[in-house]
Amino acid sequence: MRKALSLLALIVAVGALASGCANTERKFGRGLDNSMDIVRCGEFRRTVEQTAIFQGPDAGYTIGVVRGINRTLARTGIGIYEMVTAPLPPYGPIFTDHFAPGPVYPDSFTPGLVADSMFATDTYLGFSGGEVLPFVPGSRFEVFSIP
């Protein structure tokens, strides 16, 4: 048992060291982004919106909600899988025939940068622009937005 456990630890260590950093961090970041979809609700909102557009509003509020919950849980599961298997190949996105590799949002809304001094280029002037709460579903308030 000890030999098998130490052999497994050796294989995991060699795999982690031989895999390289760029692919591992890209896969882990994609997994983290996908696993946070349950908080962001991007897949849920997009599915409800697309179902309402293509099948009607009644289907959007019934079928779209159920399908949105299903797709959100599936995307979260894919994200957790990618985070756990980040040091191991393959490094490309999985299930791309059913899910987009990056985060999804409804077509009617794509968040921008947060109105924060980290992203602002004019912080020394004392004001800057950007979205106030882009992570809140339905938030459309921007500082200094130009229509």
N, C-alpha and C positions, 0 to 999 in steps of 0.2 A: 504494500500500500504506500509506503514512504517513497519507494522508487518511482512508482507511477505518479505520485503527486509532485515529486521533484522534477520528473521528466516533463510533466505538464507545465510547471512553472517555467522551466527552461525554454520550452517551445513558445510560450506566451511572451517571454522576455525577448527572445530572438525575433519573433514576429513583430513586436512593438519597435524594436531598434532597427530592423531591416526595412520597415515600411516607409520611412521618410516622414517629414513633418507636413509638407504642403498638402498632400492628399488626405492625411489624417485630420488636419485642422479643417479642411474644406468639408469633409464628411461629417465631422463632429458638429461644425457650425450649421450645416444643413439639417442635421438631426435635431439640434437644439431649436432651430427655427420651426421645424415641423412639429416638434413636441409642444411648443408654446401656442399652437393653433387652437387648442382647447380654451386658452385664455383670450386669445385675440379674436376668435370666432370668425375668421376670414372665410374659411371653407363653408361654414354654416350660412353666413350672410350671402355669399356668392351662389350657393346652391338654391336657397330660397328665392333669390332674385331671378336666376336663370329659369327655374321651374315656373315662376309666375309669368315670365315673359313668354316662354314657349308653350306652356300648357294652360295658362290662365291664372287669375288671382286666387281662385278657390283651391286649385291644385298647389299653388305656391305656399299657401298657409297650412296645408295638410300634408300632401306628399312631399313638398319641399322641406318642411321641418323635419320629417322623419329621415329623409334622404340626407339632409344637412347634418343631423346628429350622427348618422352612420358614417358619412365621409369625414367628419371631424374626428371621430374616434379612430377611424382607420389611419388618418394622417398623423394623429398623435402616436399611434402604435408604430408607424413607420419611423417616426422621429426617435422614439425610444430605442428601436432596433438599431438605427444608424448610430446613435450615441454609444450604445453598448459595443457595437462591432466596429467602431471607428479605427482602431489600430489594425484591423484585419482587412485584406483585400476581399472583394472588389471595392473600388472607391467611387465608382459612378453612382448616380441616383438609381433607386430601385422603383419598380412599379410605375414607370413613366408612361405606360400605355393607359393608365387610369388616373394618375395624379401628376400635376405639374411639379417639377423638382423644387421650385421656389415657393415663397408664400403667395397666396391668392387672396384677392379682395374682390368685392363686387365691382362691376364695370362703372358704377355710378360714383365710386369713391376709391381713391388711392391716397394713403397718408403721406405727408411730407415730413420734413425734419421738425424736430421739437424746437420751439422758441426758447433757446437756451444759449448761454454764453459759450458753450462748447462748440456749437455749430455756427454761431454768428460771426460775421467778418468785421462788424463795426461795433464791437463791445466797448471800445474806448470812447465812443461818442455818447454812450449811455442809452442807446435804443437799438433794437434790431427787430427783424420780422420772422415769421414762421408760424407753425401751428402750435396751439396752446396744449391740446390734449389729443394727439393723433392716435393714441392707443385706445381711446374710448370709442366704442362703436357708434357711428352716427355723428361724431364731432366734426363740425365744419368751420369752427371759429379760427381765423388766422389773424395775426397781428400784421398790419400794414398790407392787407391783401388788395390787389388791384384786379377789379372785375374784368 
